[in-house]
Amino acid sequence: MGDGNTLNFWKDLWISDLVPLIHHALLHVPIDPVVRVNDMVSADGSWDWSQLQNLVSSHAIEAILNIVPPSPLLEPDRYCCLVLGGFIWQG
């Protein structure tokens, strides 16, 4: 992950240990299909935990905690393909 501007928060495979976060959404959460990973970063550059706690499971939050948040100082996101159990995920 780079700046987080192009990675879809729900649908892209941006957490290596998890399937896309759409599968970890809390049941009562309406899914915004265009939210990007960088939308989950607070003004100080850290993960916006107040948002995350209301969107995804505690298991997903633990995985996100181990990732450095995207930053506009980083290069643009790059996509790669990964084969998991016969399926190709792009993220």
Summary of the structure (lengths in Angstrom):
residues: 91
radius of gyration: 12.6
end to end distance: 9.1
largest distance: 40.0
contacts: 222
relative contact order: 0.29
helix: 23%
strand: 15%
